[in-house]
Amino acid sequence: MLVAMAPDGSRTEAHRELHLDPGGYTCPYCHHPVHLKRSRVKVSHFAHAPGADCPAASEPESPEHLAAKALLADEFRRLGYDVILERPHPKYRRRVDVAVRVPGRSGPVFVAVEVQASAISTEEVIRRERADHAGGYLSTLWCFTRSSCPELLVMEPDVEFRVPEEIRFLHRTLSTQVAILDVSSRTMWLTDLARHRRSGDSWFDTAGNEQSSRGYSPRTLRSVERTRATFALQPKWVTPTKQRPRWIATFTPA
């Protein structure tokens, strides 16, 4: 984790405040002791003591995932957004990677920016989005990294590859481009899978189950069109599959 509670009760970010004493920190989620681990190669972070019984400790994050969260928080702050890194919501078994406050129709609201650097089931995608909605967030903005589907960033000519189910699911249900973050170059890209239809198309129902062919999006691709994006957020009106229209937040094309 990147955030812990300091002895005085303040939130401390490991990658930004390395001058602090390494002792006396606790987990914001379970309140048990954590240790600050400094590193010149990987992102500095906090780690639970061995044997900790905490949901945050049971799902270790890769160095790429930690670096992506730190990068997003820095870029959002550079643009003037109010940011809460790793905002905990124990009631909903959630710890939002990066919570960003944006203008809403009735006042400021938070968007939950979720970094995904590994495979995830569509059921878990739905659970997190519902938890974020119950927690008062405008929407959940998914940001995939290179590890999720490297071909979306580096495409070999005429080489077919399979698009992960969770990416196709989010693209289909939200009818929006997929955000891919290249941590090494600190760049954001948007990809539109609907431009590359192929045989074997499928669709998803509201429970996240893949259904038979309905002429939608490709399970496999041979080419990808990418659009460079900024880290600025913009509202978008979407109509999820068999659901009411709603506002979401997306990254702004450059």
N, C-alpha and C positions, 0 to 999 in steps of 0.2 A: 504494500500500500504506500501511497505517496503522502498521506496526511495522518497525523496523530495529534493527540491532545497533550499539550505541554503541562508541566506542573502547575502553572498559574491558570489553567483552564482554557487557554487560547489554542486555536487550530494552527498547527505548524506544518509547513510543506517541506519535505525533505530536500527536494531538488532546488529550493530557493533560499532556504535559511540554514545553511550548513555551519554557520558560526555558533549555533546554539550548542549547549552541552548535550552530549549523546545519551544522557540518562534521564529517567523519570517520566518517560512518555507512556501513554496508554492508548488503546484502540478506541476510536470514536464509536465503534459498533458494539463491542462487547465489554469495553472498559478494562480489559486485562493489559498487563505490561507488554510493550513492544520495544524493539531495539532499533536504533538508527544505524543503517548500514551505508557508509559513504563509499563512493566508487568514482574513479576517473574514467572508467570504461563504460560501465552501465549507469543507468539513472539511479541516483541515491534514493533509498527507500527505507520504509520501516518494515520490520518482520516480527511476527508473534514469537514468543518463547515456545520451545518445543512442547507439544502436548496441548496447545491451546484449543479450546472447543469453541470456535467462532466460525460462522459461515464465510467470513472474509478470508480466514486462514485456510479453509478447506478448498478454496479455489485459487491456487497460486497463479499469478499473472506472469507472462513472459516479459523479458526485457523490452521487446518491441511494443507490447501493450502498455507498459509503464511509460516508455518514451513517448508514445502517441498521446497519452493523457496529458503529460507534462507539456508537450508541444502545443496541443489544442488550447490548454489553459493559458499559456503564454501568448499565443496568437489572438485569442479572444480578448485578453486584457489589453494587448497592444492596440486593439481597435476600440477600446473604451467600454467594453461590456463588463458588467458585474458578474463575477465568476465564483462559484463554490466548487472546488475540486473534491471529488469523492464524497458527495453529500449523502449521508446515511439516512435510511428510512427503515428501521428495524421492524416496524409494524407491518410493512409489506415485503419483508425479506429482500430489500433492495439497497444497493449502494450505487447511486448514479455516478458514472465516471466523471462527467463534467456538467454541472448545472449552470446554464447561462440565462441571465435575465434579459428579456427583450420586451419591446413595447407591445401591448395587447390591445384588443378593441375596447376593453374596459379598464385599462391600466396595465402596469408591468406584470409580466408572467415569466415563469421559468420554462426553458426547454431542456429536456434531458438528452445530452449528447452521449451516446453509447458507443464505445470503441469495441470492435470485434476483430480479434486477431486469430481466432481458431473457429472450428466448426461449432455450430449451435443448432439445436432442433427448432423447428417452426413452433412447437408447443412452448418452448422457453421464450422465444421471441414474443409470442402472444402474451405470456404471463408477465413479462417485464413491461410491455406496453400498457397492459391493464393496470399493473401496480403503479406505474408512473402517472397514468390518468387519475387513479384514485388518490395519488399523492399531490394532485393539484398542478401537474405539469401540462403545458399546452400540448406537447407532443413529444415523441421520442425520435431523435434524429440519429440514425445508424451510420457509423463511419467505419468502413472496413479497411484493414491494412493489407500490405503486400502478401502476408502469409495466408490470408483468407482465400485469395485467388490470384496468384502472381501473374497469370496470363492476362488479367484485365489491365495490368500496367505494362507488361512486356510481352508483346504478341509476336510469336514466330509466324512468318508468312505461310498461309494456307495450312496451318496445323490445327486440327480440331481439338477442342478441350471442353470438358464438362463444367457447366456453371453450377456452383453449390446451390443446394435447394433453398437455403435461407435467403440468399441473394435474389433468386428468382421470386421467392415468395414476397419479399418486401417490395421488389420492383412491380410486381403484379398488383398487390393489394393497395399500394399507395400511388400507383401510376406516376412515379417520379424517377428521376435518374438516381443511380447508385453512387454514393460518395466513396471514393477510394483515396486513402491517405498514404503518400509515400514518405515515410518518416525520415529516411536518409537524405532526401532532397528538400524536405519541409514543403512539399507541394500537395495540393488537393486537386483531384480529378473527378469529373462526373461522367458516367457511362450510361448509355441508353440501350438496353438490351432489345427493345422492341424494333430496332432498326435492322436486326439480323435474324429474321424468322427462318426456321428450318423445319424439316419434318420431325415428328416426335414431340410436337408442341403439347403443352399441358396448362392447367390452371389450378388454383388453390381455392378451397372453400374457406368460410370464416373461421373454421377450427384449425386451419393450417394444413389440411390434408390435400395431397396432390390428387387431382382427378384426371379423367381421361382427356384425350385431345380435344381442345376447343379452339384451335387456331390462335393460341396466344404466343407465349414466349419460348425461346429455344432452350432445350436442355443442353445443347452443345452449340459452340460458336466456332467460326473459322476466321473471324475478323472482329475488331472492336473499334468503335469511334469514341474518342475521349474528348472532353471539353475541360480546359483548365478552369479552376474555380478559385475564388478567394475564400477567406475564412469569415467573411461577413455573412450574416444570416438574413434571410428574407422570408416573409410569410407566403404560403401557397394554399390555395383552396383545392382540395382533392375529394374524390368520392371513392372511398375504399369499397372493395367488392361486397355487394349486398348490405352496405351500411350507409348511414346518413353522411352527407358531405360535412367536412370539417377542415379547420385550419391546421396546417402543420408548418414547421420551419425547415428550410433547406439552405444549402450553401449557395452563394451567389456566383453565377458564371463570371469569369474574368472579362 
